[in-house]
Amino acid sequence: MKLFQRLTDNATLKALGPGLISGAADDDPSGIATYSQAGARFGFNTLWTLVLTYPFMVGIQAVSARIGRVTGLGLAGNIRRTYPAWLLYTLVLLLLAANMINISADIAAMGEAARLVAGAGSAHMYSLGFGLLCLALQLFLPYTRYVRVLKWLTLGLLAYVATGFAIDIPWREVAARTVLPHFSFTKESIALIVAIFGTTISPYLFFWQASQEVEEIRADDTAHALRISSTDATEQLKRMKTDTMIGMGFSNAVAFFIMLTAAVTLGAHGVTDIQTSAQAAEALRPVAGDFAFWLFALGIAGTGLLAVPVLAGSAAFAVTESFRWRNGLELKVQEARKFYGIIALATLGGMLLDYAPIDPIEALMLSAQINGVIAVPVMAIMMLLAQNRKIMGEYTLSRRHLVLGWGGVAIMTVAVVAMFATL
């Protein structure tokens, strides 16, 4: 316990928070399935997508963090003050629907992974246990303790890096294919690239990171929104930059190793039809051995425990900020009943969807399409908010932020157009 306390009090680890957690939550079981499918079907030839998206991920997530820290309000709160109510409610409703579908897919993947590891039992029962655990973490742990748990859960993603080093990888070929992929743009390949972009740049992460910067202010009695007090502005802006760059770098590095592992093992042995993360783990066992299988399967559980609370929490922050309801993970349940009620609704609703006669792959596709649709307007609104001096004061965006942020908007716009073109 003392060792745990010393590690969680480490200054470097303390500096990493909303950005690290947002980046790690991006590699949820649904994302793992997408990256595994890309590696299995196209080998090393889709690795370039993760290099391309990294700077734009950093740019847009840095904008969301900046909005939260400067204004002391989350993303939905700032949209409410600036844009028509119908626009906000439409975006938030779509976000809630997409998040619930994503939660359902993630919890189902965790349950299936647990069944594979245990070798017995019901995947539905394991899913039920995971869902209730995720809900309990948010209901009964105050933010300062809860965020420590989330930081430690990010270590579960290292399982995928370890899996990569547990197998033989032709690094020269990997480097060559990442820079110069042998790639043809077919309907199937375009659909998969769109899925990778949609998985990597996700709207729920925008809402989450902005709200978590607000939570950081609330958790520290000496902290204030930068518009109110600029005494530590330089320090906070530097921290957010470092936090976001490391968090998004961690996210894309893990995605890179998932895709790489699938290419070297599954794709190289003719296993190209991967639909879920649990299926990827199961297919890995006969071609890469028990050790790689265990690492991959256990990683699914760890990432799900991280991602489900982020999905439910981002929805709760968005809804409560929209209606000016009290919110915050530092508050007790009786102090913010509506906030925690939405967390429970999103989590339990996702769990119930596991029992509905819905094809999980179709559900994931629907979630990806909804996320793609709302990502573009949300990103554009974020950029306009962050350029508005009435909102941001002297902390409007630099030229670098403008280029990266609007570049991200452009990439997602192209992805959404391509998605509809391939339907």
Secondary structure by P-SEA (a helix, b strand, c coil): caaaaaaaaccccccccaaaaaaaaaacaaaaaaaaaaaaaccccaaaaaaaaaaaaaaaaaaaaaaaaaccccaaaaaaacccaaaaaaaaaaaaaaaaaaaaaaaaaaaaaaaaaaccccaaaaaaaaaaaaaaaaacccaaaaaaaaaaaccccaaaaaaaaacccaaaaaaaaaacccccccaaaaaaaaaaaaaaccaaaaaaaaaaaaaaaaaccccccccccccaaaaaaaaaaaaaaaaaaaaaaaaaaaaaaaaaccccccccccccaaaaaaaacccccaaaaaaaaaaaaaaaaacaaaaaaaaaaaaaaaacccccccccccccaaaaaaaaaaaaaaaaaaaccccaaaaaaaaaaaaaaaaaaaaaaaaaaaacccccccccccaaaaaaaaaaaaaaaaaaaaaaaac
